């Protein structure tokens, strides 16, 4: 099992309110990185947020020894040759600890960076982008004229594929187009906090897609966790969070997610419908899985709630559905990382070594010259 913890602002006991927010600065990030490394987590997810993930990850690298760095990227915001160079450099300095989380995002967020592509076209662009990525990390010299990108003799100067292994690619997306990109290109498929039953269906669907390309993937999920000594105390902690979810915060978040064209976000919103019932247990969408956080937080909004034994049983239910990797978080990040890291993590068979990219020959997988792919 791979267990990652989250590394991104905002943070705090209830960060959707000013009085519940914590200052997240370089000093605090160093605390987080050293705690995750010390506690034995496989790695940390550097999600897109207020701080640039490449600068942040680079600044924290020397404070860790074994922690893997799962760094989020948006295809198309940086030219593929430049991103490959950045990744190869980080991979060399990190001695192989880099992982890449490919995030296609949504129209609103990417529009702020000048990318105005509609939903399906973003995935067509990502397909072309990742084909170039694989060729560069195979050590090729790439001259290419495509629909979205062009290169003239692009080649990485560093010894990729020799002393520098290609960083494994991780990817999340729930639409039909997203599933195809995942099946074709990545090593680990990620999903937001859906139920074990829902995840089982997605794993089966992606497995079938990947088989068409002669590939096998690993599978992961992004969740919150609220662990206390007993189930009762864990639900009391959830109730404390729930009591601080005021109408204004809920309305603001629901307005924000309503403008998203992300299918994954739509699936998350469907778990709670944007409404706060009187009883927080009405949002228990599966045993010990609570969708309440999605009322005030965009993206993955479900939490495993319970004692260490209950949390273990829930993680095992996801394992039975095909999930090997868990990206977890809590509020605040530091305190909850310690709770989980001391109460649950020692009872798990957690690897500090993440599988490297599988040995596929991309020129065989894509048996036509890239220059002919004009409208993926």
C-alpha positions as CSV (number, residue, x, y, z in Angstrom):
1,X,0.0,0.0,0.0
2,X,1.2,3.5,-0.8
3,X,0.0,6.2,1.6
4,X,0.5,9.9,0.7
5,X,-0.4,13.0,2.7
6,X,-1.5,16.3,1.3
7,X,0.8,19.3,1.0
8,X,-1.1,22.5,0.0
9,X,-2.8,25.6,1.4
10,X,-5.3,26.5,2.7
11,X,-5.0,24.8,6.1
12,X,-6.4,25.1,9.6
13,X,-8.9,23.6,11.9
14,X,-11.7,24.9,9.7
15,X,-10.1,26.9,6.9
16,X,-13.3,28.0,5.2
17,X,-13.6,30.6,7.9
18,X,-10.9,33.3,8.7
19,X,-10.8,32.4,12.4
20,X,-10.2,28.7,11.5
21,X,-7.4,29.3,9.0
22,X,-3.7,28.8,9.7
23,X,-0.9,30.8,8.1
24,X,0.8,28.5,5.6
25,X,4.4,29.7,4.9
26,X,7.8,28.2,4.2
27,X,8.4,27.4,7.8
28,X,5.2,25.5,8.1
29,X,5.8,23.7,4.9
30,X,9.2,22.5,6.3
31,X,7.4,21.2,9.3
32,X,5.0,19.3,7.2
33,X,7.6,17.8,4.9
34,X,9.8,16.6,7.8
35,X,6.8,15.2,9.7
36,X,5.6,13.2,6.7
37,X,9.1,11.9,6.1
38,X,9.6,11.0,9.8
39,X,6.2,9.3,10.2
40,X,6.8,7.0,7.3
41,X,4.4,8.2,4.6
42,X,5.2,7.1,1.1
43,X,5.1,10.7,-0.2
44,X,3.3,14.0,-0.4
45,X,0.9,15.4,-3.0
46,X,1.9,18.9,-4.1
47,X,-1.4,20.1,-5.4
48,X,-1.9,23.3,-7.4
49,X,-2.7,26.1,-5.1
50,X,-1.5,29.5,-3.9
51,X,2.2,28.4,-4.1
52,X,3.9,27.2,-7.3
53,X,4.4,23.5,-6.8
54,X,7.8,23.3,-8.5
55,X,9.3,26.0,-6.4
56,X,7.7,24.6,-3.3
57,X,8.8,21.0,-3.9
58,X,12.4,22.1,-4.8
59,X,12.6,24.2,-1.7
60,X,11.6,21.2,0.5
61,X,13.6,18.5,-1.2
62,X,16.7,18.9,1.0
63,X,14.6,18.6,4.2
64,X,13.5,15.0,3.4
65,X,15.3,11.7,2.9
66,X,12.8,9.2,1.6
67,X,9.6,11.1,0.9
68,X,8.3,10.9,-2.7
69,X,7.1,14.2,-4.3
70,X,3.9,13.9,-6.3
71,X,3.9,17.2,-8.2
72,X,0.8,18.4,-10.1
73,X,1.1,19.7,-13.6
74,X,-1.4,21.0,-16.1
75,X,-0.7,19.9,-19.7
76,X,-0.3,22.8,-22.0
77,X,0.5,25.5,-19.5
78,X,4.2,24.8,-19.9
79,X,5.7,23.6,-23.2
80,X,6.3,19.8,-23.1
81,X,10.0,20.1,-23.8
82,X,10.5,22.6,-20.9
83,X,8.4,20.6,-18.5
84,X,10.3,17.4,-19.4
85,X,13.6,19.3,-18.7
86,X,12.2,20.6,-15.3
87,X,11.1,17.1,-14.4
88,X,14.4,15.4,-15.4
89,X,16.3,18.0,-13.4
90,X,14.2,17.4,-10.3
91,X,14.4,13.6,-10.7
92,X,18.2,13.8,-10.9
93,X,18.5,16.0,-7.8
94,X,15.8,14.0,-5.9
95,X,17.5,10.7,-6.7
96,X,14.4,9.2,-8.3
97,X,11.8,10.5,-5.9
98,X,9.6,12.5,-8.4
99,X,6.1,11.5,-9.5
100,X,4.0,13.6,-11.8
101,X,0.3,14.1,-11.2
102,X,-1.3,15.1,-14.6
103,X,-4.3,17.4,-13.9
104,X,-6.5,18.6,-16.8
105,X,-8.4,20.9,-14.4
106,X,-11.5,22.8,-15.4
107,X,-12.3,25.6,-17.8
108,X,-12.6,28.3,-15.1
109,X,-9.3,27.5,-13.4
110,X,-7.3,27.1,-16.6
111,X,-8.9,30.2,-18.1
112,X,-7.1,32.3,-15.5
113,X,-3.8,31.1,-17.2
114,X,-5.0,31.8,-20.7
115,X,-6.1,28.3,-21.7
116,X,-9.5,28.5,-23.3
117,X,-10.0,25.0,-24.5
118,X,-13.4,23.3,-23.8
119,X,-13.6,20.1,-21.8
120,X,-13.1,17.4,-24.4
121,X,-10.5,19.3,-26.3
122,X,-8.4,19.7,-23.2
123,X,-8.1,15.9,-23.1
124,X,-7.2,15.7,-26.8
125,X,-4.5,18.3,-26.1
126,X,-3.3,16.2,-23.1
127,X,-3.1,13.1,-25.3
128,X,-0.7,14.9,-27.7
129,X,1.3,16.4,-24.9
130,X,1.9,13.1,-23.2
131,X,2.9,11.4,-26.4
132,X,5.7,14.0,-26.7
133,X,6.6,13.6,-23.0
134,X,7.1,9.8,-23.5
135,X,9.3,10.3,-26.6
136,X,11.5,12.9,-24.8
137,X,11.9,10.6,-21.8
138,X,12.8,7.8,-24.2
139,X,15.8,9.9,-25.2
140,X,14.5,10.7,-28.7
141,X,15.2,13.8,-30.7
142,X,11.7,15.0,-31.6
143,X,10.7,17.1,-34.5
144,X,7.0,17.4,-34.6
145,X,4.2,19.6,-36.0
146,X,0.9,18.9,-34.4
147,X,-2.5,20.4,-33.7
148,X,-1.5,21.8,-30.3
149,X,2.4,21.6,-30.1
150,X,5.4,21.9,-32.4
151,X,9.0,21.0,-31.7
152,X,12.2,21.2,-33.8
153,X,14.9,18.8,-32.7
154,X,13.7,18.7,-29.1
155,X,15.9,16.5,-26.9
156,X,16.7,16.2,-23.2
157,X,20.4,16.7,-22.5
158,X,20.3,14.7,-19.3
159,X,20.7,10.9,-19.5
160,X,17.0,10.0,-19.2
161,X,16.3,6.3,-19.4
162,X,19.8,5.6,-18.1
163,X,20.8,7.1,-14.7
164,X,17.6,9.2,-14.7
165,X,14.3,7.2,-14.7
166,X,11.2,8.7,-16.3
167,X,9.0,10.0,-13.5
168,X,5.9,7.8,-13.2
169,X,2.7,9.6,-14.4
170,X,-0.4,9.7,-12.2
171,X,-3.7,11.0,-13.5
172,X,-7.3,11.7,-12.4
173,X,-10.5,12.3,-14.4
174,X,-13.9,10.7,-14.6
175,X,-15.2,11.6,-18.1
176,X,-15.0,9.2,-21.0
177,X,-12.2,11.2,-22.6
178,X,-10.2,11.2,-19.4
179,X,-10.5,7.5,-19.0
180,X,-9.0,7.0,-22.4
181,X,-6.1,9.3,-21.7
182,X,-5.4,7.5,-18.5
183,X,-5.5,4.1,-20.1
184,X,-3.2,5.1,-22.9
185,X,-0.5,7.1,-21.0
186,X,-0.2,6.9,-17.2
187,X,1.0,4.5,-14.5
188,X,-1.5,5.2,-11.7
189,X,-5.2,6.3,-12.2
190,X,-6.5,8.4,-9.4
191,X,-10.1,9.1,-8.3
192,X,-11.7,11.5,-5.8
193,X,-13.5,10.2,-2.7
194,X,-16.2,8.1,-4.1
195,X,-17.5,5.0,-2.3
196,X,-15.7,1.6,-2.6
197,X,-18.6,0.3,-4.7
198,X,-18.3,3.3,-7.1
199,X,-14.5,3.0,-7.2
200,X,-14.7,-0.7,-8.1
201,X,-16.8,0.2,-11.2
202,X,-14.2,2.8,-12.3
203,X,-11.3,0.5,-11.8
204,X,-13.0,-2.1,-13.9
205,X,-13.7,0.4,-16.6
206,X,-10.1,1.8,-16.7
207,X,-8.7,-1.7,-16.7
208,X,-10.7,-2.6,-19.7
209,X,-9.6,0.6,-21.5
210,X,-5.9,-0.1,-20.6
211,X,-6.1,-3.7,-21.9
212,X,-6.9,-2.3,-25.4
213,X,-3.4,-0.8,-25.4
214,X,-1.8,-3.8,-23.8
215,X,-1.3,-2.0,-20.5
216,X,-1.9,-2.4,-16.8
217,X,-2.3,0.4,-14.3
218,X,-2.3,0.9,-10.6
219,X,-5.2,2.7,-8.8
220,X,-5.4,5.4,-6.1
221,X,-8.0,7.5,-4.3
222,X,-7.9,10.9,-2.6
223,X,-9.7,11.1,0.7
224,X,-9.9,13.0,4.0
225,X,-9.6,11.1,7.3
226,X,-10.9,11.8,10.8
227,X,-9.4,9.3,13.1
228,X,-9.9,9.3,16.9
229,X,-9.5,6.6,19.6
230,X,-13.2,5.6,19.2
231,X,-15.9,5.9,16.6
232,X,-17.9,8.1,18.9
233,X,-15.0,10.6,19.3
234,X,-14.3,10.6,15.6
235,X,-17.9,11.5,14.8
236,X,-17.8,14.2,17.5
237,X,-14.8,15.7,15.7
238,X,-16.8,15.5,12.4
239,X,-19.8,17.1,14.2
240,X,-17.5,20.0,15.4
241,X,-16.5,20.6,11.7
242,X,-20.1,20.3,10.6
243,X,-21.2,22.9,13.2
244,X,-18.8,25.4,11.7
245,X,-20.1,25.0,8.2
246,X,-22.3,28.1,8.0
247,X,-24.7,29.0,5.2
248,X,-22.5,31.6,3.7
249,X,-19.5,29.2,3.4
250,X,-21.6,26.5,1.9
251,X,-23.3,28.8,-0.6
252,X,-19.9,30.3,-1.6
253,X,-18.4,26.9,-2.3
254,X,-21.5,25.6,-4.1
255,X,-21.4,28.7,-6.4
256,X,-17.8,28.0,-7.1
257,X,-18.2,24.3,-8.0
258,X,-21.4,24.9,-10.0
259,X,-19.3,26.7,-12.6
260,X,-16.9,23.8,-13.0
261,X,-17.0,21.5,-16.1
262,X,-15.2,18.8,-14.2
263,X,-17.1,15.5,-14.3
264,X,-15.2,14.4,-11.1
265,X,-16.5,17.5,-9.4
266,X,-20.0,16.8,-10.5
267,X,-19.7,13.3,-9.0
268,X,-18.5,14.7,-5.7
269,X,-21.4,17.2,-5.6
270,X,-23.9,14.5,-6.2
271,X,-22.9,12.9,-2.9
272,X,-24.3,15.8,-0.9
273,X,-26.4,17.8,-3.3
274,X,-25.1,21.1,-1.9
275,X,-27.5,20.8,1.0
276,X,-26.8,20.6,4.8
277,X,-29.2,18.3,6.6
278,X,-29.8,18.7,10.3
279,X,-28.2,15.3,11.0
280,X,-24.6,15.0,9.7
281,X,-25.0,11.2,9.5
282,X,-27.5,11.8,6.7
283,X,-24.3,12.5,4.6
284,X,-22.8,9.1,5.4
285,X,-22.7,7.8,1.8
286,X,-21.2,4.4,2.7
287,X,-20.2,2.9,6.1
288,X,-17.9,5.3,7.8
289,X,-17.6,7.5,4.7
290,X,-18.9,11.1,5.2
291,X,-19.5,13.5,2.4
292,X,-19.9,16.6,4.6
293,X,-16.6,18.2,3.8
294,X,-17.7,18.6,0.1
295,X,-20.1,21.2,1.3
296,X,-17.3,23.7,1.9
297,X,-14.4,22.3,0.0
298,X,-14.1,21.9,-3.8
299,X,-12.6,18.7,-5.2
300,X,-12.5,15.6,-3.1
301,X,-14.9,16.1,-0.2
302,X,-15.4,12.8,1.5
303,X,-13.7,11.6,4.8
304,X,-13.2,8.3,6.4
305,X,-14.5,8.8,10.0
306,X,-13.8,6.4,12.9
307,X,-11.5,4.6,15.2
308,X,-8.2,3.2,14.0
309,X,-9.9,-0.2,13.5
310,X,-12.8,1.4,11.6
311,X,-10.4,3.3,9.4
312,X,-8.4,0.2,8.7
313,X,-11.6,-1.7,7.7
314,X,-12.5,1.1,5.3
315,X,-9.1,1.2,3.7
316,X,-9.3,-2.6,3.2
317,X,-12.7,-2.2,1.5
318,X,-11.0,0.1,-1.0
319,X,-8.2,-2.3,-1.4
320,X,-10.7,-5.0,-2.2
321,X,-12.1,-2.7,-4.9
322,X,-8.7,-2.5,-6.5
323,X,-7.1,0.6,-4.9
324,X,-3.4,0.4,-3.9
325,X,-2.6,4.0,-3.2
326,X,-4.3,6.5,-0.8
327,X,-3.7,10.2,-0.8
328,X,-5.1,11.4,2.5
329,X,-5.4,14.6,4.4
330,X,-7.1,16.1,7.5
331,X,-7.7,19.4,9.2
332,X,-5.2,20.7,10.3
333,X,-2.7,18.9,8.1
334,X,0.0,18.6,10.7
335,X,-2.0,17.4,13.6
336,X,-4.1,14.9,11.5
337,X,-0.9,13.6,9.8
338,X,0.4,12.7,13.3
339,X,-2.9,11.1,14.4
340,X,-3.1,8.9,11.4
341,X,0.7,8.4,11.3
342,X,0.7,7.1,14.9
343,X,-2.6,5.4,15.2
344,X,-3.1,3.8,11.8
345,X,0.1,3.9,9.6
346,X,2.2,1.5,11.7
347,X,-0.6,-1.1,11.2
348,X,-0.3,-0.9,7.4
349,X,2.2,-2.5,5.1
350,X,3.3,0.8,3.6
351,X,6.0,1.0,1.0
352,X,8.4,3.8,0.8
353,X,9.2,2.8,-2.8
354,X,6.7,3.7,-5.4
355,X,6.6,1.6,-8.6
356,X,8.6,3.2,-11.4
357,X,7.2,3.7,-14.9
358,X,6.4,0.4,-16.6
359,X,8.7,-0.7,-19.4
360,X,6.5,0.0,-22.4
361,X,8.0,0.8,-25.8
362,X,6.0,3.9,-26.8
363,X,7.0,3.7,-30.4
364,X,5.3,0.3,-30.4
365,X,2.3,1.4,-28.5
366,X,1.8,4.3,-30.8
367,X,2.6,2.5,-34.1
368,X,2.2,5.6,-36.2
369,X,4.5,8.6,-36.4
370,X,3.4,11.4,-34.1
371,X,3.6,13.9,-37.0
372,X,0.5,12.3,-38.5
373,X,-1.6,12.9,-35.4
374,X,-3.3,16.1,-36.2
375,X,-6.5,15.9,-34.3
376,X,-6.2,13.4,-31.5
